[in-house]
Each structure stands twice: as structure tokens, then as C-alpha cells.
Amino acid sequence: MERESGIGKLLDLARSDRTYLEALDKLRRSIVVMFTDIQGSTAYFEKQGDAAGLLMVHQCNESLRSIVDSHGGRVIKTIGDGMLATFEDCGRSVEAGIAMQHGLREISSSQPEAERIAIRIGIHYDTGIVRSQDVFGDVVNVASRIESVAQAWQVVISENLYEKVLDLGFGIRKLGRFLLKGKKSERTLYEVLWKKARLDPSAQAEGAATPLAAREFCLLVTDKAGTIVAEHSLQGGLTIGRSEGDLTFPDDAAMAPISLRIFGDDGQVFVQDLSI
């Protein structure tokens, strides 16, 4: 395999001689990384059985692979019911995400409700260590985290990618600022409005071009009688969990150690799941 004979060999050599890291740095270049994930696959396996579930995942990923290929991308690997792909062209990567959602919606609409599935897509643009059959670096990690933020039927992109495609006429709206798992700083994420496909350029930045007036939000905690017993500002965000966070509930065994983050951005309130 190329990874073993190329990058893998350089990594082995770098253990004893750090100068070999320079050779790895020469492989760094800009790349678009896309992650997809099938939403509802667990329930599908439970209801339809393992064989039918494996067939569903295979057929879905093969359909997605065909779309990646037709948009100039490359499927690097499938991971469970997900897929990792790369693109050289930013615009084509967004077009591929849109085509994937449209294609799966057509397939899903003809299936019985119990057999319907959806995908979520995360796309990021940055530099990484790139070989023909693989990609390495933080660009991969961030793309994976963005995919985990996306919900079923969503195409979510990073600010880096948004800046590259904002003049291409896509319908895009700002989702807000998110603290991605494993990252210290927040990132602004955007959703591609694929159901509208391409819009008039004057409307392409829906939800982002004209931010709402700044508003201040707070979380009110009440007792069973509805009396407010505490007030927490959402300025900068508020994390909640059983044992970790700004607000903890140690007696709630069903709550994750760190569960969620609530924050306000551009006049809206967002809830981010941190328990994943």
C-alpha cells in the first residue's frame, strides 16, 4: 500500500531523525475534505437485520461514490456507514454535497417509511498532507467534527470553505459559532440550502449577509412551581453536564458528564450537543 511505502516509511524514519519531517511537509497542500454519515442506520439494522443493513449501507455508499467521482472527487475510504472523500475544487465539493442529498431524497421517498434513511455531510477546506490514496492532518479532524454537528439532510461547511464559494451563487445560511470537540477555539459554520439549489447571487448569503441586531440571552432555572431560582447569562456560552460545565446536575444519572452548550449568536439561540 502507498501509505506503508510512502508516508508510513517517512514516519518510521522520523522517529530517529526529525529531518524526515521536512519531507512530509513538502506533501502539504490545500484540499477539500468531506465526511458523510448515514443517519438512521442503527434503527435500520435493528428492524431489517444485519444482511439487509449491510446491503443498504453498500448501496448508499456506492451511490455517493458515483456522485463524488462525477464531481471530480476521490473517495479515500468508507468508515462503517460513513465515507471520507477529497476534492481539489471547492465549488465542486459543494455541488457534490447537494447532489448527494437530492439523490438520496429521491431514493428514500420511494421506500417504506421504516426503511428510509438520510445522510449528514460535513465539508472543510484547509491544508493537509495529501497523497493520491490518502489525506492526513487537522483538515481531516475538523471535517469529521463538522459532520458530527450536521443533522440529517444537512450539508454543513466550514468558514474556510464558505469564503471560497460565497460568490458562486449557492444558497447558504450561517448556523452560528460552534466549539468543535477537541478544539480550543470556536468556529463559524454554515449550512448549504440544497433544497433551493443555486439562488440569485443577491440572496446567496441568506442569514449571514445581514446579521440581526445584537441581543443578550440568559437561561432561567425554575423550580417545580415555576419560580425563577437562578439566572445564567449566555454571553460566551453556557456548558451543562452532570459533573462538568458551568452548570452541573450531579444527581441526574441519565445526563452525560458534559452534555450540551447553549449560546446566542446573531440574535438566535443555539444548543450544541457535547455528549457525542
Secondary structure per residue as TSV (DSSP state, phi and psi in degrees):
chain	resnum	aa	ss	phi	psi
A	1	M	-	360.0	148.5
A	2	E	H	-62.5	-37.6
A	3	R	H	-62.0	-39.7
A	4	E	H	-71.6	-40.1
A	5	S	H	-84.9	-20.3
A	6	G	T	-106.9	-88.3
A	7	I	H	-63.2	-41.7
A	8	G	H	-58.7	-40.9
A	9	K	H	-66.2	-42.0
A	10	L	H	-63.0	-39.2
A	11	L	H	-64.8	-39.5
A	12	D	H	-64.0	-42.1
A	13	L	H	-67.7	-34.2
A	14	A	H	-68.7	-17.8
A	15	R	T	-61.6	-35.2
A	16	S	T	-106.0	-17.1
A	17	D	-	-141.7	103.2
A	18	R	G	-65.8	-14.4
A	19	T	G	-65.6	-19.9
A	20	Y	G	-69.8	-16.1
A	21	L	H	-65.1	-26.7
A	22	E	H	-62.6	-35.7
A	23	A	H	-65.7	-36.7
A	24	L	H	-67.3	-40.3
A	25	D	H	-62.0	-28.5
A	26	K	T	-68.3	-16.5
A	27	L	T	-88.8	-1.3
A	28	R	E	-75.7	134.8
A	29	R	E	-161.8	170.1
A	30	S	E	-72.5	140.6
A	31	I	E	-155.7	150.6
A	32	V	E	-101.2	129.3
A	33	V	E	-116.7	130.8
A	34	M	E	-120.0	135.4
A	35	F	E	-117.6	137.8
A	36	T	E	-121.4	154.8
A	37	D	E	-147.6	135.1
A	38	I	E	-83.2	118.9
A	39	Q	E	-88.4	129.0
A	40	G	T	96.3	6.1
A	41	S	H	-69.3	-34.3
A	42	T	H	-62.3	-45.9
A	43	A	H	-65.1	-36.0
A	44	Y	H	-63.2	-46.9
A	45	F	H	-59.8	-40.8
A	46	E	H	-65.9	-40.2
A	47	K	H	-83.2	-37.6
A	48	Q	H	-100.9	-15.3
A	49	G	-	99.1	162.6
A	50	D	H	-64.4	-44.4
A	51	A	H	-62.1	-47.6
A	52	A	H	-65.1	-36.0
A	53	G	H	-65.1	-44.1
A	54	L	H	-62.7	-39.1
A	55	L	H	-64.5	-42.4
A	56	M	H	-60.3	-47.6
A	57	V	H	-62.0	-43.2
A	58	H	H	-61.4	-47.7
A	59	Q	H	-64.6	-40.1
A	60	C	H	-64.0	-49.1
A	61	N	H	-66.8	-31.8
A	62	E	H	-67.6	-38.2
A	63	S	H	-63.9	-42.8
A	64	L	H	-66.2	-39.6
A	65	R	H	-59.5	-42.6
A	66	S	H	-61.3	-39.1
A	67	I	H	-68.8	-41.6
A	68	V	H	-58.4	-47.3
A	69	D	H	-61.1	-42.7
A	70	S	H	-71.6	-13.6
A	71	H	T	-108.7	21.0
A	72	G	T	77.2	15.2
A	73	G	-	-96.8	-178.8
A	74	R	E	-138.8	125.4
A	75	V	E	-79.2	118.9
A	76	I	E	-82.9	-44.8
A	77	K	E	-166.9	159.3
A	78	T	E	-104.7	139.6
A	79	I	E	-126.2	99.6
A	80	G	T	63.2	-119.3
A	81	D	T	-102.1	19.1
A	82	G	E	-114.3	174.9
A	83	M	E	-142.7	142.5
A	84	L	E	-114.8	125.0
A	85	A	E	-135.7	157.3
A	86	T	E	-125.6	154.2
A	87	F	E	-137.3	145.9
A	88	E	S	-85.9	-29.9
A	89	D	-	-107.3	125.5
A	90	C	H	-63.8	-47.0
A	91	G	H	-61.7	-39.9
A	92	R	H	-67.6	-31.0
A	93	S	H	-65.9	-39.8
A	94	V	H	-68.9	-40.6
A	95	E	H	-59.8	-38.8
A	96	A	H	-65.4	-41.3
A	97	G	H	-60.9	-42.0
A	98	I	H	-63.8	-45.3
A	99	A	H	-63.0	-36.9
A	100	M	H	-61.9	-46.7
A	101	Q	H	-66.2	-42.2
A	102	H	H	-62.9	-44.6
A	103	G	H	-64.6	-42.7
A	104	L	H	-70.4	-33.1
A	105	R	H	-64.3	-39.4
A	106	E	H	-63.7	-43.0
A	107	I	H	-67.0	-45.5
A	108	S	H	-66.0	-36.0
A	109	S	H	-65.5	-22.0
A	110	S	T	-92.3	-2.4
A	111	Q	S	-95.8	154.2
A	112	P	-	-58.4	149.6
A	113	E	G	-54.6	-37.1
A	114	A	G	-68.0	-18.3
A	115	E	G	-106.0	3.6
A	116	R	-	-77.2	139.9
A	117	I	-	-130.3	169.0
A	118	A	E	-142.5	164.0
A	119	I	E	-123.5	154.6
A	120	R	E	-119.6	146.5
A	121	I	E	-132.3	134.1
A	122	G	E	-124.5	134.3
A	123	I	E	-133.5	136.3
A	124	H	E	-138.3	146.3
A	125	Y	E	-120.6	126.5
A	126	D	E	-170.8	-171.8
A	127	T	E	-92.9	150.0
A	128	G	E	-157.1	171.6
A	129	I	E	-86.6	114.6
A	130	V	E	-118.0	129.0
A	131	R	E	-122.8	168.5
A	132	S	T	-62.1	-29.7
A	133	Q	T	-113.7	8.3
A	134	D	E	-163.9	167.8
A	135	V	E	-145.5	142.3
A	136	F	E	-134.7	159.4
A	137	G	S	118.1	-178.3
A	138	D	H	-66.7	-23.9
A	139	V	H	-58.4	-34.1
A	140	V	H	-72.5	-44.6
A	141	N	H	-60.8	-44.8
A	142	V	H	-66.8	-42.4
A	143	A	H	-59.1	-39.6
A	144	S	H	-64.2	-42.0
A	145	R	H	-66.9	-36.8
A	146	I	H	-65.0	-40.7
A	147	E	H	-61.1	-35.7
A	148	S	H	-70.2	-23.3
A	149	V	H	-75.5	-34.1
A	150	A	-	-63.1	149.1
A	151	Q	-	-101.5	172.9
A	152	A	T	-54.9	136.4
A	153	W	T	73.9	8.2
A	154	Q	-	-99.9	146.3
A	155	V	E	-115.6	109.9
A	156	V	E	-111.0	133.2
A	157	I	E	-124.7	158.1
A	158	S	E	-80.5	166.9
A	159	E	H	-63.9	-35.5
A	160	N	H	-57.6	-46.4
A	161	L	H	-71.8	-38.7
A	162	Y	H	-55.6	-43.6
A	163	E	H	-65.0	-26.1
A	164	K	H	-82.2	-22.5
A	165	V	H	-117.7	3.0
A	166	L	T	-64.4	-20.0
A	167	D	T	-99.8	10.5
A	168	L	T	-96.2	2.2
A	169	G	T	87.2	12.1
A	170	F	B	-76.0	148.1
A	171	G	-	-80.0	116.5
A	172	I	E	-137.8	139.5
A	173	R	E	-130.5	149.7
A	174	K	E	-76.0	128.9
A	175	L	E	-86.0	-34.5
A	176	G	E	131.9	-172.1
A	177	R	E	-99.5	132.0
A	178	F	E	-127.1	142.6
A	179	L	-	-94.3	103.3
A	180	L	-	-75.3	144.1
A	181	K	T	-57.3	129.2
A	182	G	T	87.2	-2.3
A	183	K	-	-110.5	144.9
A	184	K	S	-84.8	-34.8
A	185	S	S	-106.6	153.5
A	186	E	-	-75.7	154.8
A	187	R	E	-129.0	141.1
A	188	T	E	-84.3	127.8
A	189	L	E	-117.0	154.4
A	190	Y	E	-130.5	150.8
A	191	E	E	-109.6	132.7
A	192	V	E	-83.0	123.3
A	193	L	-	-84.3	76.2
A	194	W	G	-69.9	-24.6
A	195	K	G	-65.9	-23.8
A	196	K	G	-96.1	-3.7
A	197	A	-	53.4	-128.6
A	198	R	B	-93.1	136.9
A	199	L	-	-110.8	174.6
A	200	D	-	-59.0	134.3
A	201	P	G	-52.2	-29.9
A	202	S	G	-69.0	-16.6
A	203	A	G	-114.4	3.5
A	204	Q	T	-66.6	-21.1
A	205	A	T	-104.3	40.9
A	206	E	T	-52.1	130.6
A	207	G	T	84.2	-8.8
A	208	A	T	-122.1	-26.9
A	209	A	S	-72.8	-35.0
A	210	T	S	-125.3	83.6
A	211	P	-	-56.9	145.7
A	212	L	-	-70.5	158.9
A	213	A	-	-57.2	142.2
A	214	A	-	-60.6	134.0
A	215	R	-	-130.1	152.3
A	216	E	-	-106.4	133.4
A	217	F	-	-119.3	154.0
A	218	C	E	-144.5	155.9
A	219	L	E	-101.7	124.8
A	220	L	E	-100.9	128.9
A	221	V	E	-104.3	127.1
A	222	T	E	-119.6	159.2
A	223	D	-	-88.5	-175.0
A	224	K	T	-63.8	-22.8
A	225	A	T	-86.1	-3.4
A	226	G	-	89.5	7.2
A	227	T	-	-80.6	130.9
A	228	I	E	-69.2	121.9
A	229	V	E	-110.7	-14.6
A	230	A	E	-159.0	153.0
A	231	E	E	-135.8	128.9
A	232	H	E	-125.2	124.3
A	233	S	E	-69.3	142.9
A	234	L	-	-96.4	9.8
A	235	Q	T	-61.8	116.5
A	236	G	T	82.8	-4.7
A	237	G	-	97.0	153.5
A	238	L	E	-132.8	121.0
A	239	T	E	-97.9	143.5
A	240	I	E	-131.4	138.0
A	241	G	E	-165.1	177.4
A	242	R	S	-72.8	-43.6
A	243	S	S	-126.9	-11.2
A	244	E	S	-126.5	151.3
A	245	G	S	119.8	176.6
A	246	D	S	-71.0	-31.1
A	247	L	E	-128.9	119.4
A	248	T	E	-118.1	151.4
A	249	F	-	-129.7	77.6
A	250	P	T	-62.1	-19.8
A	251	D	T	-89.5	-4.0
A	252	D	-	-93.9	94.6
A	253	A	T	-67.3	-20.9
A	254	A	T	-82.0	-12.9
A	255	M	S	-87.5	141.8
A	256	A	-	-70.0	155.8
A	257	P	S	-50.9	-45.1
A	258	I	S	-124.8	118.1
A	259	S	-	-104.8	-53.6
A	260	L	E	-154.2	167.6
A	261	R	E	-131.0	131.8
A	262	I	E	-113.7	132.3
A	263	F	E	-151.6	157.6
A	264	G	E	-106.9	142.3
A	265	D	E	-156.0	129.5
A	266	D	T	51.6	43.3
A	267	G	T	77.2	13.1
A	268	Q	E	-129.0	157.3
A	269	V	E	-107.3	133.7
A	270	F	E	-122.9	146.2
A	271	V	E	-120.7	120.5
A	272	Q	E	-109.7	127.1
A	273	D	E	-77.4	118.9
A	274	L	-	-105.1	2.6
A	275	S	-	-83.7	-9.3
A	276	I	-	-68.4	360.0
